[in-house]
């Protein structure tokens, strides 16, 4: 019976003639990649429906997707109809207005704004993260018939790899609507 080690030697001698045997050398190659922070987001409208003078609460969602580990803050602007530069937001129908508020929490204690104090901070996971906007129309406002609306700009701020600030100020805006019927 033929020894397997001898068989291996015969096989190698047939495939690799002695004249082709050469020294093999190895080296290493550096490989690198850089992932820049990036984010995207979508939002659904905040529709209060028909306002009848009673307190009206509604919720809208912002879906944020950022690269894993990206630190960001999410802010809501004043809206198109705020006159005093505060977060006393107003929907309009012609010259008529209805006041409304936007909050970060379901208890409606933390106003959602666009400055550092009133925005929400997050960290990207590479997957979609959902944030809720809690909207409130306070009780006992004038019931003047009309379709009321406002647009609120959403700002998403994050740090670039060179520590410069990137701001995604979206053409996606929060649309706020309510109707007063006769």
C-alpha positions as a Markdown table, in Angstrom:
| # | Residue | x | y | z |
|---|---|---|---|---|
| 1 | Unk | 0.0 | 0.0 | 0.0 |
| 2 | Unk | 1.2 | 3.5 | -0.9 |
| 3 | Unk | 1.9 | 6.0 | 2.0 |
| 4 | Unk | -0.2 | 9.2 | 1.7 |
| 5 | Unk | 2.8 | 11.4 | 2.4 |
| 6 | Unk | 4.7 | 9.8 | -0.5 |
| 7 | Unk | 1.6 | 10.3 | -2.7 |
| 8 | Unk | 1.5 | 14.0 | -1.8 |
| 9 | Unk | 5.2 | 14.4 | -2.7 |
| 10 | Unk | 4.7 | 12.7 | -6.0 |
| 11 | Unk | 1.7 | 14.9 | -6.8 |
| 12 | Unk | 3.6 | 18.1 | -6.0 |
| 13 | Unk | 6.6 | 17.0 | -8.1 |
| 14 | Unk | 4.3 | 16.4 | -11.1 |
| 15 | Unk | 2.4 | 19.7 | -10.8 |
| 16 | Unk | 5.4 | 21.9 | -9.8 |
| 17 | Unk | 8.5 | 21.0 | -11.7 |
| 18 | Unk | 11.6 | 21.9 | -9.8 |
| 19 | Unk | 12.6 | 24.7 | -12.2 |
| 20 | Unk | 9.4 | 26.7 | -11.3 |
| 21 | Unk | 9.8 | 26.7 | -7.6 |
| 22 | Unk | 10.3 | 30.3 | -6.5 |
| 23 | Unk | 10.4 | 32.1 | -3.1 |
| 24 | Unk | 7.1 | 33.7 | -2.2 |
| 25 | Unk | 7.0 | 37.1 | -0.4 |
| 26 | Unk | 4.1 | 38.8 | 1.3 |
| 27 | Unk | 3.4 | 42.3 | 2.3 |
| 28 | Unk | 0.5 | 44.2 | 3.9 |
| 29 | Unk | -1.8 | 46.8 | 2.4 |
| 30 | Unk | -3.5 | 49.5 | 4.4 |
| 31 | Unk | -7.3 | 49.8 | 3.9 |
| 32 | Unk | -9.4 | 52.7 | 5.2 |
| 33 | Unk | -12.8 | 54.3 | 4.8 |
| 34 | Unk | -14.6 | 57.3 | 6.2 |
| 35 | Unk | -18.3 | 57.5 | 6.8 |
| 36 | Unk | -19.6 | 61.0 | 6.9 |
| 37 | Unk | -22.6 | 61.8 | 9.1 |
| 38 | Unk | -25.8 | 62.1 | 7.2 |
| 39 | Unk | -29.5 | 62.2 | 8.1 |
| 40 | Unk | -32.9 | 62.3 | 6.4 |
| 41 | Unk | -36.3 | 62.7 | 7.8 |
| 42 | Unk | -40.0 | 62.8 | 6.9 |
| 43 | Unk | -43.0 | 64.1 | 8.7 |
| 44 | Unk | -46.8 | 63.8 | 8.5 |
| 45 | Unk | -49.1 | 66.8 | 8.9 |
| 46 | Unk | -50.6 | 67.8 | 12.2 |
| 47 | Unk | -54.3 | 68.0 | 11.5 |
| 48 | Unk | -56.5 | 69.2 | 14.4 |
| 49 | Unk | -59.7 | 68.6 | 12.3 |
| 50 | Unk | -62.7 | 70.6 | 13.3 |
| 51 | Unk | -62.1 | 73.0 | 16.2 |
| 52 | Unk | -65.3 | 73.6 | 18.3 |
| 53 | Unk | -63.9 | 75.8 | 21.1 |
| 54 | Unk | -62.9 | 72.8 | 23.3 |
| 55 | Unk | -59.3 | 71.9 | 23.9 |
| 56 | Unk | -58.0 | 69.9 | 21.0 |
| 57 | Unk | -55.0 | 67.6 | 21.1 |
| 58 | Unk | -53.4 | 65.8 | 18.2 |
| 59 | Unk | -50.1 | 64.1 | 17.4 |
| 60 | Unk | -47.7 | 64.2 | 14.3 |
| 61 | Unk | -44.6 | 62.0 | 13.8 |
| 62 | Unk | -41.2 | 62.9 | 12.6 |
| 63 | Unk | -39.2 | 59.9 | 11.3 |
| 64 | Unk | -35.4 | 60.5 | 11.5 |
| 65 | Unk | -32.8 | 58.2 | 10.0 |
| 66 | Unk | -29.1 | 59.1 | 10.6 |
| 67 | Unk | -25.9 | 57.1 | 10.2 |
| 68 | Unk | -25.0 | 55.1 | 13.2 |
| 69 | Unk | -23.4 | 57.2 | 15.9 |
| 70 | Unk | -24.3 | 60.6 | 14.4 |
| 71 | Unk | -25.2 | 63.1 | 17.1 |
| 72 | Unk | -28.0 | 65.4 | 16.2 |
| 73 | Unk | -30.6 | 67.9 | 17.5 |
| 74 | Unk | -34.1 | 68.3 | 16.1 |
| 75 | Unk | -35.9 | 71.6 | 16.3 |
| 76 | Unk | -39.2 | 73.2 | 15.2 |
| 77 | Unk | -39.3 | 76.8 | 14.0 |
| 78 | Unk | -41.8 | 79.4 | 15.1 |
| 79 | Unk | -44.2 | 78.9 | 12.2 |
| 80 | Unk | -45.2 | 81.5 | 9.6 |
| 81 | Unk | -47.6 | 83.4 | 11.7 |
| 82 | Unk | -45.7 | 84.1 | 14.9 |
| 83 | Unk | -45.3 | 87.8 | 15.5 |
| 84 | Unk | -43.3 | 88.1 | 18.7 |
| 85 | Unk | -40.4 | 85.6 | 18.1 |
| 86 | Unk | -41.7 | 83.3 | 20.8 |
| 87 | Unk | -43.3 | 79.9 | 20.5 |
| 88 | Unk | -46.8 | 81.4 | 20.6 |
| 89 | Unk | -47.8 | 79.8 | 17.3 |
| 90 | Unk | -50.9 | 80.8 | 15.3 |
| 91 | Unk | -52.8 | 79.3 | 12.5 |
| 92 | Unk | -54.5 | 81.7 | 10.1 |
| 93 | Unk | -57.5 | 81.9 | 7.9 |
| 94 | Unk | -57.4 | 85.2 | 6.2 |
| 95 | Unk | -57.0 | 87.8 | 9.1 |
| 96 | Unk | -58.4 | 85.4 | 11.7 |
| 97 | Unk | -56.1 | 83.3 | 13.9 |
| 98 | Unk | -56.2 | 80.3 | 16.3 |
| 99 | Unk | -53.4 | 79.8 | 18.8 |
| 100 | Unk | -51.8 | 76.4 | 19.1 |
| 101 | Unk | -48.8 | 74.9 | 20.9 |
| 102 | Unk | -46.3 | 72.2 | 20.0 |
| 103 | Unk | -44.8 | 70.0 | 22.7 |
| 104 | Unk | -42.1 | 67.4 | 23.1 |
| 105 | Unk | -44.0 | 65.3 | 25.7 |
| 106 | Unk | -47.4 | 63.9 | 26.0 |
| 107 | Unk | -47.9 | 65.7 | 29.3 |
| 108 | Unk | -47.4 | 68.9 | 27.3 |
| 109 | Unk | -44.9 | 70.5 | 29.6 |
| 110 | Unk | -41.9 | 71.0 | 27.3 |
| 111 | Unk | -42.4 | 73.4 | 24.4 |
| 112 | Unk | -40.8 | 72.2 | 21.2 |
| 113 | Unk | -38.7 | 74.9 | 19.6 |
| 114 | Unk | -35.6 | 75.4 | 17.5 |
| 115 | Unk | -33.1 | 76.7 | 20.1 |
| 116 | Unk | -30.8 | 74.5 | 22.1 |
| 117 | Unk | -33.0 | 74.6 | 25.2 |
| 118 | Unk | -36.2 | 73.6 | 23.3 |
| 119 | Unk | -35.0 | 71.1 | 20.7 |
| 120 | Unk | -34.5 | 67.3 | 21.1 |
| 121 | Unk | -31.1 | 65.6 | 20.9 |
| 122 | Unk | -30.6 | 62.2 | 19.5 |
| 123 | Unk | -28.0 | 59.7 | 18.3 |
| 124 | Unk | -28.3 | 57.9 | 15.0 |
| 125 | Unk | -28.6 | 54.2 | 14.9 |
| 126 | Unk | -28.7 | 53.7 | 11.1 |
| 127 | Unk | -32.4 | 52.9 | 11.5 |
| 128 | Unk | -35.5 | 55.0 | 11.6 |
| 129 | Unk | -36.2 | 56.7 | 14.9 |
| 130 | Unk | -39.7 | 58.2 | 15.5 |
| 131 | Unk | -40.3 | 61.4 | 17.5 |
| 132 | Unk | -43.8 | 62.6 | 18.4 |
| 133 | Unk | -45.0 | 66.2 | 18.2 |
| 134 | Unk | -47.9 | 66.8 | 20.6 |
| 135 | Unk | -50.1 | 69.6 | 19.4 |
| 136 | Unk | -52.6 | 71.5 | 21.4 |
| 137 | Unk | -55.3 | 74.1 | 20.6 |
| 138 | Unk | -56.3 | 75.7 | 23.9 |
| 139 | Unk | -59.9 | 76.1 | 24.9 |
| 140 | Unk | -62.2 | 79.1 | 24.4 |
| 141 | Unk | -60.8 | 80.7 | 21.3 |
| 142 | Unk | -63.0 | 82.7 | 18.9 |
| 143 | Unk | -65.0 | 80.5 | 16.6 |
| 144 | Unk | -64.7 | 82.4 | 13.3 |
| 145 | Unk | -65.5 | 80.0 | 10.4 |
| 146 | Unk | -62.6 | 79.1 | 8.1 |
| 147 | Unk | -59.8 | 76.7 | 7.3 |
| 148 | Unk | -56.8 | 77.6 | 9.4 |
| 149 | Unk | -53.2 | 76.6 | 8.7 |
| 150 | Unk | -49.6 | 77.3 | 9.4 |
| 151 | Unk | -46.2 | 75.9 | 8.3 |
| 152 | Unk | -43.4 | 75.1 | 10.7 |
| 153 | Unk | -39.8 | 74.6 | 9.5 |
| 154 | Unk | -38.1 | 71.5 | 10.8 |
| 155 | Unk | -34.3 | 71.8 | 11.5 |
| 156 | Unk | -32.0 | 68.9 | 11.9 |
| 157 | Unk | -28.5 | 69.9 | 13.1 |
| 158 | Unk | -25.5 | 67.6 | 13.2 |
| 159 | Unk | -21.7 | 67.8 | 13.4 |
| 160 | Unk | -19.7 | 67.0 | 10.3 |
| 161 | Unk | -16.4 | 65.0 | 10.7 |
| 162 | Unk | -14.4 | 68.2 | 10.7 |
| 163 | Unk | -16.7 | 69.5 | 13.5 |
| 164 | Unk | -18.4 | 72.0 | 11.3 |
| 165 | Unk | -22.1 | 72.3 | 11.8 |
| 166 | Unk | -24.5 | 70.8 | 9.2 |
| 167 | Unk | -28.1 | 72.0 | 9.2 |
| 168 | Unk | -30.7 | 70.2 | 7.2 |
| 169 | Unk | -33.4 | 72.8 | 7.1 |
| 170 | Unk | -36.0 | 71.0 | 5.3 |
| 171 | Unk | -38.3 | 71.8 | 2.5 |
| 172 | Unk | -40.3 | 69.2 | 4.4 |
| 173 | Unk | -42.4 | 71.3 | 6.8 |
| 174 | Unk | -44.9 | 70.5 | 9.4 |
| 175 | Unk | -48.3 | 71.5 | 8.1 |
| 176 | Unk | -50.7 | 72.4 | 10.8 |
| 177 | Unk | -54.4 | 72.6 | 10.0 |
| 178 | Unk | -57.8 | 73.1 | 11.7 |
| 179 | Unk | -61.3 | 74.0 | 10.5 |
| 180 | Unk | -64.0 | 76.0 | 12.2 |
| 181 | Unk | -67.5 | 75.2 | 10.8 |
| 182 | Unk | -70.7 | 77.2 | 11.2 |
